[in-house]
Amino acid sequence: MNSPIMLVIAAGRIGEPGRRPGGEPTARELGRHLAGRSLPSVVTVVDDLVYGVMPLPESSASTVARVVGEVSAFVRSWEGHGVWCAGLGGPGEGTRSVPTLRNAAERTLDLLRASSREPCAALFSEVAVQVALHELGARLAEEGRPPTGPVATLARHDHEHGTDLLETLRHWLRSFGNTSAAATAMGVARSTFRRRLEHAVTLSGLDLGDPAARLDAELQLRLFHPRQG
């Protein structure tokens, strides 16, 4: 039986592609970093990305987590050479799985590069839903399909009046309706948060008691108004 293979990709964020500058040095140092941790790999630069193909001794969760941790550690240590992210695909069975793993790693990388977080690394299987939402949002944007309903109403009001109603709704949804927790996360008094939420509901007509309406609002926030950082 062939050994599982992990495909590792690291790249600069938008505006800092791998070759311009630092692709070759990054590939070389990533290979050295992994080899120094007894994780041999083949690392190279293709177009503007750094790719690494790594044979694993076995595909246990602990082994995969170790690889992700080491790649993440490298990305963080390499930030003086630009802001880098790494997407990982795998594990897969044998060399025939490499194209599939490469695709998964590239899709993960696209998600990470679209964010404004600190240097980062992620395994596709751990962020697959986020990847799907990111890709759907990109497709809708390409098709020129804008948000609709309550979320669109709140976004328009925030733009025109400088309010934070979308963020109020986002914090309430993320806190599963816990007003106290949402207010704390947003950094406002509970009474202030409640007034803002009531205003958002009155203005938009959103029924917070309807699970389908909550799901629709959550999806639109993620697709059209992703929170950065």
Backbone bond lengths (Angstrom), bond angles and torsions (degrees), N, CA, C in turn:
res aa  C-N    CA-C-N  psi(-1)  N-CA   C-N-CA  omega(-1)  CA-C   N-CA-C  phi
1 M - - - 1.465 - - 1.522 108.57 -
2 N 1.333 115.65 133.67 1.452 119.99 179.01 1.515 111.06 -69.03
3 S 1.322 114.97 150.86 1.455 119.60 177.52 1.520 109.86 -73.34
4 P 1.343 117.49 143.93 1.458 119.69 174.08 1.529 109.92 -60.61
5 I 1.299 116.91 153.02 1.461 121.01 -179.31 1.517 109.83 -126.16
6 M 1.319 115.98 133.87 1.461 121.18 174.70 1.516 108.74 -105.54
7 L 1.302 116.99 128.45 1.452 120.99 176.21 1.521 109.40 -100.00
8 V 1.289 117.47 125.75 1.455 122.53 -178.18 1.519 110.27 -112.69
9 I 1.308 117.46 134.34 1.463 121.43 177.01 1.521 109.09 -127.11
10 A 1.289 117.58 133.96 1.457 121.57 173.44 1.519 108.76 -129.52
11 A 1.314 118.50 141.64 1.459 120.72 -179.07 1.511 110.88 -155.01
12 G 1.325 116.13 154.84 1.460 119.45 174.02 1.514 110.06 -70.15
13 R 1.279 115.79 157.67 1.464 119.59 176.95 1.519 110.20 -68.13
14 I 1.305 115.55 177.17 1.456 121.31 178.41 1.522 108.90 -55.12
15 G 1.325 116.07 130.82 1.456 120.53 -177.10 1.508 112.58 93.03
16 E 1.349 116.72 -9.04 1.453 120.94 179.48 1.524 109.92 -134.26
17 P 1.340 118.95 59.34 1.462 120.57 -178.80 1.510 111.89 -62.42
18 G 1.340 114.92 157.90 1.455 121.32 -170.90 1.510 115.53 -54.30
19 R 1.322 118.71 -43.79 1.450 119.49 -176.61 1.519 112.02 -80.12
20 R 1.286 118.16 -19.00 1.464 120.21 -170.58 1.522 110.54 -128.80
21 P 1.332 118.40 84.30 1.452 127.62 -5.01 1.517 110.12 -106.60
22 G 1.326 117.76 175.73 1.457 122.37 163.16 1.499 118.25 91.59
23 G 1.353 120.56 8.26 1.445 119.78 -178.28 1.513 113.00 -63.77
24 E 1.326 116.88 -50.15 1.466 120.47 -178.46 1.529 112.13 -64.87
25 P 1.335 119.30 -47.74 1.472 118.59 176.72 1.526 112.63 -60.11
26 T 1.328 116.75 -37.58 1.460 119.92 179.63 1.523 110.78 -65.37
27 A 1.324 116.98 -44.07 1.462 120.35 178.40 1.523 110.32 -60.78
28 R 1.320 116.45 -44.46 1.462 120.42 -178.63 1.527 111.02 -62.97
29 E 1.324 116.69 -45.87 1.466 120.25 -177.08 1.515 112.36 -72.44
30 L 1.327 117.48 -32.67 1.458 119.61 176.13 1.524 109.85 -63.99
31 G 1.327 116.31 -43.98 1.460 119.85 177.78 1.518 111.73 -60.20
32 R 1.327 116.79 -43.05 1.466 120.75 178.89 1.524 111.09 -64.67
33 H 1.311 116.06 -41.44 1.466 120.21 -179.09 1.527 110.21 -61.14
34 L 1.320 117.09 -46.98 1.463 120.38 -178.18 1.530 111.29 -68.38
35 A 1.341 116.38 -41.02 1.468 119.58 179.29 1.519 110.60 -62.64
36 G 1.322 116.82 -36.39 1.456 121.06 179.01 1.509 113.32 -67.56
37 R 1.335 116.97 -16.10 1.467 122.43 177.16 1.528 110.41 -105.71
38 S 1.335 116.43 20.23 1.474 122.21 -179.60 1.512 111.40 60.52
39 L 1.342 115.81 37.68 1.455 121.97 176.80 1.533 108.52 -126.75
40 P 1.321 117.63 73.30 1.460 120.59 -177.33 1.521 111.87 -62.25
41 S 1.324 116.21 146.27 1.452 121.21 -177.84 1.519 109.54 -155.07
42 V 1.304 115.57 165.77 1.459 122.38 171.90 1.519 106.71 -108.98
43 V 1.331 116.99 116.99 1.465 121.41 -174.74 1.520 109.06 -121.33
44 T 1.326 116.66 135.38 1.453 121.02 -179.42 1.522 109.46 -151.38
45 V 1.328 115.85 175.08 1.460 121.98 176.98 1.519 108.58 -111.90
46 V 1.313 116.32 128.89 1.464 122.66 175.99 1.515 107.17 -126.76
47 D 1.338 115.68 121.38 1.457 121.21 -173.83 1.530 108.24 56.66
48 D 1.334 117.54 -117.01 1.465 118.68 -177.93 1.517 112.49 -111.89
49 L 1.333 117.41 17.08 1.457 120.95 -178.42 1.523 111.29 -120.10
50 V 1.328 114.86 152.52 1.460 121.57 173.88 1.521 107.78 -99.23
51 Y 1.331 116.67 125.44 1.456 122.00 -179.58 1.524 110.13 -115.41
52 G 1.309 116.27 144.09 1.451 120.97 172.98 1.515 110.78 -135.39
53 V 1.328 117.56 129.97 1.462 122.52 176.71 1.520 107.54 -109.14
54 M 1.315 115.89 124.97 1.468 120.79 -172.77 1.517 111.71 -126.98
55 P 1.327 118.35 121.01 1.464 121.10 172.28 1.519 110.00 -78.98
56 L 1.311 116.30 132.00 1.462 120.89 -179.66 1.526 110.65 -104.02
57 P 1.314 117.65 145.11 1.463 119.83 177.16 1.523 112.24 -66.33
58 E 1.308 116.42 -31.46 1.471 122.29 175.44 1.511 108.26 -164.08
59 S 1.338 115.95 164.78 1.467 120.13 -169.23 1.518 113.64 -104.94
60 S 1.322 117.40 30.22 1.463 119.61 179.71 1.523 110.92 -66.09
61 A 1.320 114.85 157.66 1.456 120.01 179.91 1.525 111.33 -60.42
62 S 1.320 116.80 -35.78 1.464 119.97 -178.75 1.526 111.37 -67.90
63 T 1.326 117.02 -38.10 1.462 120.60 178.60 1.526 110.61 -66.51
64 V 1.330 116.31 -45.67 1.455 120.88 179.46 1.530 110.13 -62.66
65 A 1.329 116.71 -42.83 1.464 120.66 179.66 1.522 110.60 -62.36
66 R 1.327 116.93 -36.93 1.464 120.42 178.52 1.526 110.79 -63.69
67 V 1.330 116.84 -42.76 1.462 120.34 179.07 1.523 110.68 -62.85
68 V 1.336 116.03 -46.64 1.466 119.74 178.84 1.521 110.12 -58.97
69 G 1.315 116.82 -42.06 1.461 120.66 179.85 1.511 112.36 -63.59
70 E 1.327 117.15 -40.76 1.457 120.02 179.99 1.528 111.91 -69.55
71 V 1.318 117.14 -39.21 1.459 120.24 177.13 1.524 110.21 -64.80
72 S 1.333 115.52 -41.72 1.462 119.78 177.53 1.523 110.88 -61.87
73 A 1.332 116.83 -41.90 1.463 120.50 179.32 1.524 110.68 -62.54
74 F 1.328 116.94 -40.49 1.461 119.64 178.38 1.523 111.17 -64.03
75 V 1.323 116.31 -46.72 1.465 120.60 -178.98 1.525 110.61 -56.35
76 R 1.326 115.91 -42.44 1.461 119.75 -179.54 1.527 111.44 -68.16
77 S 1.310 116.39 -40.02 1.463 119.49 -178.73 1.522 111.87 -71.64
78 W 1.323 116.97 -18.95 1.460 122.17 -174.83 1.528 112.35 -96.87
79 E 1.328 117.36 5.87 1.460 119.80 -172.79 1.522 113.08 -65.30
80 G 1.332 118.47 -17.89 1.456 119.97 176.05 1.514 112.42 -68.05
81 H 1.331 117.10 -12.16 1.462 123.01 179.72 1.525 111.26 -104.38
82 G 1.301 116.36 19.47 1.456 121.60 -175.79 1.521 109.45 116.19
83 V 1.312 116.30 164.31 1.461 121.07 -179.36 1.522 108.75 -89.87
84 W 1.311 115.94 116.66 1.461 121.60 -174.29 1.530 112.24 -116.16
85 C 1.318 114.72 150.70 1.465 122.31 172.35 1.522 108.37 -128.70
86 A 1.323 116.43 159.32 1.468 120.61 178.36 1.515 110.14 -136.40
87 G 1.321 115.85 129.64 1.449 121.60 172.96 1.512 109.03 -107.22
88 L 1.324 117.13 139.17 1.463 121.28 -178.78 1.519 110.49 -122.64
89 G 1.326 115.74 136.54 1.456 121.34 176.55 1.518 109.82 -118.50
90 G 1.304 117.33 132.62 1.461 119.71 177.59 1.520 112.18 138.66
91 P 1.352 115.27 -174.05 1.466 126.69 0.04 1.518 112.42 -78.72
92 G 1.343 114.76 154.17 1.453 120.95 177.43 1.522 109.66 -128.53
93 E 1.305 116.65 162.73 1.454 121.16 -174.68 1.522 111.44 -94.82
94 G 1.322 117.32 108.01 1.454 122.01 173.58 1.513 114.39 78.78
95 T 1.337 114.82 171.90 1.459 120.85 -175.84 1.519 112.53 -65.54
96 R 1.329 117.49 -24.97 1.458 119.75 179.61 1.527 112.25 -65.16
97 S 1.320 117.39 -18.02 1.466 120.46 -179.65 1.523 112.58 -84.08
98 V 1.339 117.29 -9.68 1.463 120.01 -173.49 1.531 113.23 -57.65
99 P 1.350 120.77 -46.36 1.467 118.42 179.00 1.525 113.53 -57.62
100 T 1.332 116.51 -40.22 1.464 120.25 178.49 1.521 111.01 -66.44
101 L 1.334 116.70 -41.74 1.462 120.63 179.56 1.524 110.92 -67.49
102 R 1.325 116.00 -37.23 1.468 119.35 177.47 1.521 110.47 -61.58
103 N 1.328 116.45 -44.27 1.459 120.17 178.71 1.524 111.23 -60.51
104 A 1.334 116.73 -43.23 1.468 120.55 179.58 1.514 110.82 -63.95
105 A 1.338 116.48 -41.75 1.455 120.21 -179.15 1.520 111.40 -66.63
106 E 1.322 116.95 -40.63 1.460 120.86 179.77 1.526 111.24 -65.69
107 R 1.322 116.40 -39.78 1.475 119.84 178.48 1.529 110.47 -65.38
108 T 1.329 116.23 -38.65 1.467 119.73 176.41 1.513 110.60 -64.51
109 L 1.314 115.89 -42.79 1.456 120.52 178.92 1.526 111.79 -61.37
110 D 1.331 116.62 -41.01 1.464 120.08 177.64 1.524 110.89 -57.81
111 L 1.326 115.82 -42.53 1.465 119.94 178.22 1.521 111.05 -61.68
112 L 1.323 117.08 -47.77 1.452 120.94 -176.62 1.524 111.96 -66.18
113 R 1.318 116.82 -38.68 1.465 120.32 -179.34 1.519 111.76 -69.90
114 A 1.333 117.03 -23.11 1.463 120.53 179.59 1.520 111.84 -77.41
115 S 1.324 117.07 -16.15 1.457 120.76 179.99 1.516 109.57 -89.54
116 S 1.325 115.64 173.40 1.468 120.21 178.49 1.521 109.92 -117.85
117 R 1.313 116.18 27.34 1.457 119.66 -179.41 1.512 110.78 -78.22
118 E 1.319 115.81 171.46 1.458 121.70 177.65 1.520 109.90 -65.73
119 P 1.330 119.42 170.00 1.458 121.64 179.52 1.523 111.21 -45.42
120 C 1.316 116.21 137.80 1.459 118.30 -167.82 1.519 111.59 -148.87
121 A 1.311 115.32 160.94 1.458 123.12 174.16 1.516 107.85 -146.13
122 A 1.333 116.79 145.31 1.457 119.99 -179.55 1.518 110.37 -152.96
123 L 1.317 115.17 150.37 1.458 123.41 176.29 1.525 108.47 -93.32
124 F 1.326 116.71 135.62 1.461 120.95 -175.39 1.521 112.37 -53.21
125 S 1.327 117.05 -45.38 1.461 119.89 -175.81 1.526 112.41 -62.37
126 E 1.323 117.20 -21.34 1.458 120.73 -178.77 1.530 112.46 -88.64
127 V 1.323 117.15 -16.29 1.467 120.68 -178.00 1.527 111.77 -128.29
128 A 1.319 117.38 20.96 1.465 121.29 -173.98 1.531 112.72 -58.20
129 V 1.322 116.90 -40.91 1.466 119.60 179.96 1.522 110.45 -67.10
130 Q 1.330 116.78 -42.04 1.464 119.98 177.10 1.522 111.27 -62.44
131 V 1.322 116.32 -38.95 1.465 120.35 177.44 1.529 110.01 -61.12
132 A 1.327 116.42 -45.88 1.458 120.86 -179.63 1.525 111.82 -61.15
133 L 1.327 116.67 -42.54 1.463 120.47 178.65 1.528 111.05 -65.99
134 H 1.326 115.93 -40.62 1.463 119.92 177.99 1.522 110.95 -61.10
135 E 1.323 116.37 -44.05 1.460 120.31 -179.55 1.521 111.60 -67.73
136 L 1.321 116.95 -37.56 1.460 120.19 177.69 1.519 110.29 -65.70
137 G 1.323 116.68 -42.27 1.459 120.40 178.43 1.518 111.50 -61.41
138 A 1.337 116.26 -41.98 1.462 120.45 178.81 1.528 111.14 -63.37
139 R 1.331 115.34 -39.87 1.467 119.58 179.96 1.526 111.17 -66.54
140 L 1.310 116.30 -42.36 1.468 119.67 178.86 1.523 110.96 -64.26
141 A 1.339 116.05 -37.96 1.463 119.95 178.49 1.527 110.55 -65.15
142 E 1.333 117.03 -40.92 1.458 121.19 178.72 1.520 111.04 -63.12
143 E 1.323 115.85 -35.12 1.464 120.58 -179.38 1.521 111.86 -83.06
144 G 1.327 117.11 -4.19 1.456 120.44 178.94 1.508 113.75 69.15
145 R 1.330 115.96 32.05 1.467 119.90 -179.46 1.526 108.99 -96.90
146 P 1.333 117.62 109.14 1.465 121.55 -176.17 1.527 112.13 -81.11
147 P 1.326 117.00 164.96 1.470 120.33 174.28 1.518 110.22 -65.57
148 T 1.311 115.92 158.27 1.463 120.72 -178.42 1.530 109.56 -133.53
149 G 1.316 115.78 172.60 1.455 121.51 172.85 1.510 114.64 69.52
150 P 1.338 117.00 -151.59 1.468 122.14 -174.81 1.523 114.27 -55.84
151 V 1.337 117.42 -41.06 1.457 119.55 -178.55 1.524 110.40 -63.78
152 A 1.307 117.78 -42.36 1.459 121.08 177.96 1.528 110.72 -62.59
153 T 1.324 116.75 -39.51 1.463 121.12 178.94 1.522 111.05 -62.74
154 L 1.333 116.58 -44.60 1.457 120.62 -179.75 1.527 111.45 -67.80
155 A 1.324 116.38 -39.59 1.463 119.86 178.71 1.518 110.79 -62.32
156 R 1.299 116.81 -42.31 1.462 121.21 179.17 1.530 110.69 -64.74
157 H 1.324 116.24 -41.56 1.466 120.10 179.76 1.530 110.39 -65.44
158 D 1.319 117.40 -43.23 1.472 120.64 178.35 1.521 110.66 -59.81
159 H 1.320 116.83 -42.17 1.459 121.39 -178.62 1.519 111.36 -65.58
160 E 1.315 115.66 -40.24 1.459 119.91 -175.09 1.522 113.36 -81.60
161 H 1.339 116.68 -27.16 1.463 119.59 -173.37 1.525 114.17 -120.57
162 G 1.321 118.11 -0.87 1.461 120.50 178.60 1.515 113.85 69.10
163 T 1.319 116.92 28.37 1.464 121.02 -179.93 1.536 110.50 -91.37
164 D 1.335 116.13 176.27 1.466 121.96 -179.34 1.527 110.91 -123.38
165 L 1.317 116.71 42.48 1.456 119.37 -175.77 1.525 112.53 -71.20
166 L 1.339 117.03 -35.92 1.459 118.78 176.47 1.520 111.46 -62.94
167 E 1.325 116.53 -43.24 1.458 119.93 179.49 1.521 111.15 -67.18
168 T 1.323 115.99 -33.86 1.464 119.79 176.10 1.525 110.08 -61.76
169 L 1.318 116.17 -47.76 1.457 120.45 178.46 1.527 110.77 -63.31
170 R 1.324 117.16 -42.91 1.458 120.83 -179.35 1.525 111.21 -59.39
171 H 1.333 117.39 -45.77 1.466 120.82 -179.82 1.522 111.45 -65.86
172 W 1.323 116.91 -36.80 1.467 119.66 178.74 1.525 110.21 -65.14
173 L 1.322 117.17 -43.50 1.462 120.85 179.57 1.527 110.86 -66.03
174 R 1.312 116.71 -41.80 1.467 120.03 -179.22 1.519 112.05 -68.61
175 S 1.303 116.01 -24.25 1.467 120.40 179.13 1.523 111.46 -94.45
176 F 1.330 116.62 10.68 1.470 122.12 178.00 1.526 111.89 55.43
177 G 1.331 115.38 38.84 1.447 120.24 176.58 1.513 115.01 81.40
178 N 1.322 117.43 5.43 1.469 121.16 178.24 1.520 108.28 -82.52
179 T 1.321 116.84 101.30 1.457 121.72 -174.70 1.522 112.15 -62.31
180 S 1.306 117.14 -40.20 1.469 120.75 -179.16 1.528 110.63 -63.03
181 A 1.328 116.07 -46.72 1.460 120.04 179.59 1.518 111.30 -64.77
182 A 1.319 116.89 -40.10 1.461 121.11 179.95 1.524 110.93 -64.85
183 A 1.334 116.59 -42.28 1.457 120.69 179.44 1.525 110.80 -63.29
184 T 1.331 116.00 -42.10 1.464 120.19 178.38 1.521 110.95 -63.01
185 A 1.324 116.96 -44.56 1.458 120.94 -179.58 1.522 111.79 -63.66
186 M 1.317 116.53 -32.60 1.457 120.80 -178.81 1.520 111.82 -86.51
187 G 1.334 116.51 -13.12 1.458 120.71 178.02 1.506 114.66 77.73
188 V 1.338 116.65 33.16 1.459 120.88 178.40 1.519 109.57 -130.17
189 A 1.331 116.45 164.75 1.456 120.84 177.49 1.530 109.90 -66.96
190 R 1.323 116.10 150.59 1.455 120.26 -179.17 1.523 111.43 -59.17
191 S 1.325 117.60 -40.31 1.471 120.74 179.78 1.528 110.85 -64.70
192 T 1.345 116.06 -37.93 1.467 120.20 178.02 1.516 110.51 -65.46
193 F 1.313 115.63 -42.64 1.463 119.50 -179.91 1.526 110.55 -63.43
194 R 1.310 116.44 -43.23 1.467 119.75 -179.51 1.521 111.17 -61.71
195 R 1.334 116.85 -41.07 1.473 119.73 179.09 1.528 110.43 -63.51
196 R 1.328 116.27 -41.93 1.466 119.72 179.33 1.522 111.64 -64.93
197 L 1.321 115.87 -40.99 1.463 119.55 -179.55 1.523 110.40 -66.14
198 E 1.334 116.87 -42.93 1.460 120.59 177.87 1.526 110.65 -61.04
199 H 1.333 115.90 -40.48 1.461 120.17 178.41 1.527 110.44 -64.08
200 A 1.334 116.69 -41.37 1.459 120.75 179.34 1.525 111.17 -62.84
201 V 1.311 116.95 -41.85 1.462 121.37 -179.81 1.531 110.75 -67.09
202 T 1.316 116.06 -44.64 1.472 120.25 179.96 1.520 110.98 -63.22
203 L 1.311 115.61 -43.55 1.460 120.36 -176.99 1.520 112.64 -68.77
204 S 1.334 116.59 -41.49 1.467 120.64 -172.41 1.519 114.22 -94.25
205 G 1.323 116.59 -22.14 1.454 119.59 -175.75 1.520 113.13 78.78
206 L 1.321 117.74 12.11 1.462 121.64 -179.24 1.526 110.40 -68.52
207 D 1.323 115.78 130.03 1.463 121.53 178.19 1.526 108.59 -94.70
208 L 1.320 117.22 99.88 1.455 121.26 -177.23 1.521 112.38 -69.38
209 G 1.315 117.56 -13.27 1.453 120.81 178.19 1.519 113.03 -86.65
210 D 1.323 117.29 -4.99 1.459 122.17 -178.08 1.529 109.11 -99.19
211 P 1.341 119.21 113.06 1.469 121.58 -179.01 1.525 113.09 -55.94
212 A 1.340 116.93 -38.82 1.464 120.28 -179.40 1.525 110.54 -66.47
213 A 1.327 116.80 -38.83 1.465 120.34 178.96 1.524 110.90 -67.76
214 R 1.328 116.36 -38.37 1.466 119.91 177.58 1.526 110.52 -64.59
215 L 1.338 116.61 -42.99 1.462 120.31 179.83 1.525 110.65 -63.41
216 D 1.323 116.62 -43.25 1.462 120.70 179.07 1.526 110.45 -60.26
217 A 1.329 116.34 -44.02 1.467 120.15 179.74 1.525 111.34 -64.75
218 E 1.341 116.56 -41.82 1.464 120.91 179.95 1.527 110.70 -63.05
219 L 1.316 117.01 -43.79 1.463 120.53 -179.92 1.520 111.21 -65.07
220 Q 1.322 116.99 -43.42 1.462 119.26 179.97 1.528 111.33 -65.49
221 L 1.312 117.21 -36.89 1.462 119.49 176.59 1.524 110.23 -62.79
222 R 1.316 116.87 -42.54 1.465 120.39 -179.22 1.520 112.31 -70.29
223 L 1.327 116.77 -37.28 1.450 120.48 -176.02 1.516 113.43 -79.79
224 F 1.327 116.53 -43.14 1.458 120.44 -172.77 1.525 114.47 -105.72
225 H 1.325 116.41 -21.68 1.464 119.81 -178.01 1.513 110.05 -134.74
226 P 1.341 118.42 57.62 1.463 120.29 -179.55 1.518 110.08 -64.34
227 R 1.322 114.27 138.78 1.460 119.02 178.52 1.508 109.11 -82.05
228 Q 1.308 118.34 126.09 1.448 122.75 -178.11 1.523 110.02 -91.10
229 G 1.351 113.86 141.85 1.462 118.84 176.30 1.495 113.29 84.44
